């Protein structure tokens, strides 16, 4: 199994043990999943904003008078 072999080389990647390497990998994966969900949410908000003229006008009104 490729993953088991990779995990057995934990010292080459400066981890103290397999557990530390696995924890780092899971944290990296969790962050990647959170970023994916954040991007999905931003896309949905952008879609809603692009279709809502009232919201666009409200945003323009709120920005009126602010420095650029």
GIRA-V144938 format. One line per field, one symbol per residue. ss: DSSP state (H for helix, E for strand, L for the rest). phi: phi as a letter, one per 30 degrees, with the letter a starting at -180 (. if undefined). A space follows every 50 residues. Layout:
ss=???
phi=???
This chain:
ss=LHHHHHHHLHHHHLLLLHHHHHHHHHHHHHHHHHHHHHHHHHHHHHHHHH HLHHHHHHHHHHHLLLLL
phi=.ddddeddceddcicdaddddddddddddddddddddddddddddddddd ccdddddddddddejddd
